[in-house]
Amino acid sequence: MAASTDICRVLLACLLACKFVLLGGETVLGEVNEDFDFDGLPGVQHEFKVEIGAGREECFFQPVANGAKVHVSFEVLRGGDRNVDLILRDSQWTIINAHYWKNQGLIETDMVRPGMDTTSVCPSVCLNTIAVCIDNTFSRFAGKLVYLYFVSFVMADWSRYVQEITDINILAENFTVSLSVVEASINGIKNAQSQQRFHIISDWYLLTGNNKFVQNWSIAQCVVIIVASAVQVIFVRRLFRTTNVTPTAKPRA
């Protein structure tokens, strides 16, 4: 057990010296933060199963921001009596919390470094590297399959993220309302155009009908005038025509 603890201390010192970070930075809402996971949410989240061999202790290191809330839960799925030790340690290898010889458990704690302002924007130097250790050294013959769930987030970052999402939703709602107003205006314009087309077509048919009516009546009146004129000429000529004439072809008195 002592040898395993010394090895873990050496590994932790190497990690701190190299400033090793398990997760790469990710751009979320235009900002790059090393303490963001690949789901685009503030904080880090890991969920995995690990096989712990008989008589062994496995430690997993994770940098967390100062003032972050840490949630660790575990359950032994199979192996022997299904009991292990779960130990949460800080960068000084001090035990923060632990569950001894249990098959499942939950640890919730706040990572606050003394003398550090947790209300200000925290740079990378504010990161604490914690170790989640699963100890199976008391089981000499049976390995254990352990399910581990780890979550760490800063409430201020989460609140800011929620506020930004809320602002985006409000902006989207306003944009949707604007689109609805534009759509209503377009529909009104289409209705006005349809009414205008209807009136234009109606006026065109009315104008065409009136033109044909006037043209037909004009032709008919011209025909009547021509016929009446011809009849008048014929009757007037017949009125003045006589067969009683003198030898000199003059009408008799």
C-alpha positions in Angstrom: 0.0 0.0 0.0 2.8 2.4 0.9 4.7 1.7 -2.4 1.5 2.3 -4.4 1.0 5.6 -2.5 4.6 6.7 -3.3 4.1 5.9 -7.0 0.9 7.9 -7.0 2.6 10.8 -5.4 5.4 10.7 -8.1 2.9 10.6 -10.9 0.9 13.5 -9.4 4.2 15.5 -9.1 4.9 14.9 -12.8 1.5 15.9 -13.8 1.7 19.1 -11.8 5.2 19.9 -13.2 4.1 19.4 -16.8 0.8 21.2 -16.2 -0.9 18.2 -17.8 -4.5 18.7 -18.7 -6.7 15.7 -19.6 -9.1 17.5 -21.8 -8.2 20.0 -24.5 -9.8 23.4 -24.6 -13.0 23.9 -26.5 -14.6 27.0 -27.9 -18.0 27.5 -26.4 -20.0 30.7 -27.2 -16.9 32.3 -28.7 -14.6 31.7 -25.7 -11.9 29.0 -25.2 -11.9 27.5 -21.8 -9.9 24.4 -20.7 -12.6 23.6 -18.2 -15.2 22.9 -20.8 -16.2 19.4 -22.0 -16.9 18.3 -25.6 -20.6 18.5 -25.2 -20.4 22.3 -25.2 -21.4 22.7 -21.6 -19.6 24.4 -18.7 -17.5 22.1 -16.6 -16.3 18.6 -17.2 -18.1 15.3 -17.3 -16.8 11.8 -17.5 -18.6 8.5 -17.4 -16.8 5.2 -17.9 -16.2 1.7 -16.6 -12.8 0.5 -15.4 -11.4 -2.9 -14.5 -9.4 -2.8 -11.2 -7.1 -5.7 -10.8 -6.7 -7.7 -7.6 -4.5 -6.0 -5.1 -4.2 -2.8 -7.2 -5.2 0.8 -6.9 -6.0 3.0 -9.9 -6.1 6.8 -9.7 -7.5 9.2 -12.3 -6.4 12.8 -12.3 -8.7 15.7 -13.4 -8.0 19.5 -13.2 -10.9 21.4 -11.8 -11.4 25.2 -11.4 -11.2 26.8 -8.0 -14.6 27.1 -6.5 -16.0 24.3 -8.7 -18.5 21.8 -7.4 -17.4 18.2 -7.7 -19.7 15.2 -7.9 -18.3 11.7 -8.0 -20.4 8.5 -7.9 -19.4 4.9 -8.3 -20.8 1.4 -8.3 -19.0 -1.9 -8.4 -20.7 -3.9 -11.2 -19.0 -7.3 -10.7 -16.1 -9.0 -9.0 -15.6 -10.8 -5.7 -17.5 -9.2 -2.8 -18.1 -6.1 -4.9 -16.5 -3.8 -2.4 -13.7 -1.2 -3.0 -12.4 2.0 -1.5 -13.1 5.3 -3.3 -10.8 8.1 -2.3 -10.9 11.7 -3.5 -7.5 13.6 -3.0 -6.3 17.1 -3.7 -3.1 18.2 -5.3 -1.3 17.8 -1.9 -2.5 14.2 -1.8 -4.7 15.1 1.2 -7.9 13.1 1.4 -10.9 15.3 0.7 -13.5 12.6 1.1 -13.7 8.8 0.9 -15.9 5.7 0.9 -14.2 2.7 2.4 -15.1 -0.9 1.4 -18.4 -0.1 -0.3 -20.0 -1.3 -3.5 -21.5 2.1 -4.3 -21.3 5.6 -3.1 -21.5 9.3 -3.8 -19.1 12.2 -3.0 -20.1 15.9 -3.4 -17.7 18.7 -2.4 -16.7 22.2 -3.3 -13.1 22.8 -4.5 -12.1 26.1 -2.9 -8.4 27.0 -2.6 -7.7 29.2 0.4 -6.9 32.8 -0.4 -8.3 32.6 -4.0 -11.1 34.8 -5.1 -13.8 32.5 -6.6 -16.0 35.4 -7.8 -13.5 36.7 -10.4 -12.7 35.2 -13.7 -10.3 32.4 -13.0 -7.3 31.8 -15.3 -5.6 28.4 -15.8 -3.5 28.9 -12.7 -6.7 28.6 -10.6 -7.0 24.9 -11.6 -6.7 22.3 -8.9 -5.7 18.8 -9.9 -7.7 16.2 -8.0 -7.2 12.5 -8.0 -10.1 10.0 -7.9 -8.6 6.7 -6.6 -10.2 3.3 -6.6 -8.4 1.0 -4.1 -8.8 -2.8 -4.5 -5.6 -3.7 -2.6 -7.5 -5.5 0.1 -8.9 -8.0 -2.5 -5.9 -10.3 -3.3 -7.6 -12.6 -5.7 -10.6 -10.9 -7.4 -10.6 -8.0 -9.8 -13.5 -5.5 -9.8 -15.4 -3.8 -12.6 -16.3 -0.3 -11.4 -18.6 2.2 -13.0 -17.5 5.8 -12.3 -19.3 9.0 -13.0 -17.5 12.4 -12.5 -18.9 15.9 -12.9 -17.3 19.2 -12.1 -18.6 22.7 -12.9 -18.4 26.3 -11.6 -21.8 27.7 -10.7 -20.9 31.2 -12.0 -19.9 29.8 -15.4 -23.0 27.7 -15.5 -25.2 30.7 -14.6 -23.5 32.7 -17.3 -23.9 29.9 -19.8 -27.6 29.6 -18.9 -28.0 33.4 -19.2 -26.3 33.4 -22.6 -28.6 30.5 -23.8 -31.6 32.5 -22.4 -30.5 35.6 -24.3 -30.0 33.5 -27.5 -33.5 32.1 -27.0 -35.0 35.6 -26.5 -33.2 36.7 -29.7 -34.5 33.7 -31.6 -38.0 34.5 -30.3 -37.7 38.1 -31.4 -36.4 37.0 -34.8 -39.3 34.6 -35.1 -41.8 37.4 -34.2 -40.1 39.6 -36.8 -40.4 36.8 -39.4 -44.0 36.3 -38.5 -44.7 40.1 -39.0 -42.9 40.0 -42.4 -44.8 36.9 -43.4 -48.1 38.6 -42.5 -47.1 41.7 -44.5 -46.2 39.5 -47.5 -49.5 37.7 -47.2 -51.3 41.1 -47.1 -49.5 42.2 -50.2 -50.4 39.0 -52.0 -54.0 39.5 -51.1 -53.9 43.1 -52.3 -52.3 42.0 -55.6 -55.0 39.3 -56.0 -57.8 41.8 -55.5 -56.0 44.2 -57.9 -55.8 41.5 -60.5 -59.5 40.7 -60.0 -60.5 44.3 -60.5 -58.2 44.7 -63.6 -59.7 41.6 -65.2 -63.3 42.7 -64.3 -62.7 46.1 -65.7 -61.1 44.7 -68.9 -64.1 42.4 -69.6 -66.5 45.4 -68.9 -64.5 47.6 -71.2 -64.4 45.0 -73.9 -68.2 44.4 -73.6 -69.0 48.1 -73.7 -66.7 48.5 -76.8 -68.5 45.7 -78.6 -71.9 47.0 -77.6 -71.1 50.5 -78.9 -69.5 49.2 -82.0 -72.5 47.0 -82.9 -75.0 49.8 -82.2 -72.9 52.2 -84.3 -72.9 49.8 -87.2 -76.6 49.2 -86.8 -77.4 53.0 -86.7 -75.2 53.5 -89.8 -77.1 50.9 -91.7 -80.4 52.4 -90.6 -79.3 55.8 -91.6 -78.1 54.6 -95.0 -81.4 52.6 -95.6 -83.5 55.6 -94.5 -81.6 57.9 -96.8 -82.0 55.6 -99.7 -85.7 55.2 -99.1 -86.2 59.0 -98.8 -84.4 59.5 -102.1 -86.5 56.9 -103.8 -89.7 58.2 -102.5 -88.9 61.9 -103.2 -87.9 61.0 -106.8 -91.2 59.0 -107.2 -93.1 62.0 -105.7 -91.9 64.3 -108.5 -92.1 61.8 -111.3 -95.2 62.2 -113.8 -96.2 60.6 -117.1 -98.5 63.5 -118.3 -96.1 65.6 -120.5 -96.3 67.8 -123.6 -94.9 67.0 -127.0 -91.8 68.8 -125.9 -91.5 66.4 -122.9 -92.5 69.0 -120.4 -95.0 68.3 -117.7 -98.4 69.6 -118.4 -99.7 72.4 -116.1 
